[in-house]
Amino acid sequence: MSTASGFLDSCDDDEVDPDSAVRMLESVASVLKGLPSEQLDRFLVVLRSLAEVEPEPSRREFLEAFPFTCGLVEEESCAVETSPGTLVT
């Protein structure tokens, strides 16, 4: 999901229709917001792990900002795991 969203987010207007890209990104955000809390927590942990090992700076920044830009967390700092299964946003 994050790869497809990153692609849509980084495309120029001549590559993908901007309105179509926005609709798709909103759809992704809607699906993620509908996840049960345990699954959403796990997704956020995996996303953060991917960002930590991402060598490309622009991709890493996208992964770090993704939860906030999709409305999954209230602060741009993303989610922080305090102990297994417990996230603080």
TACORBEL-V984542 format. One record per backbone hydrogen bond with DSSP energy under -1.0 kcal/mol. NH is the residue of the N-H (numbers start at 0). CO is the residue of the C=O. If there is no record, write none. Layout:
nh:co
NH:CO
NH:CO
This chain:
nh:co
4:0
5:1
6:2
7:3
8:4
9:5
10:6
14:11
15:11
20:16
21:17
22:18
23:19
24:20
25:21
26:22
27:23
28:24
29:25
30:26
31:27
32:28
33:29
34:31
39:35
40:36
41:37
42:38
43:39
44:40
45:41
46:42
47:43
48:44
49:45
50:46
51:47
52:48
59:55
60:56
61:57
62:58
63:59
64:60
65:61
68:64
69:65
70:67
71:66
72:66
77:74
79:87
81:85
82:85
85:82
87:79
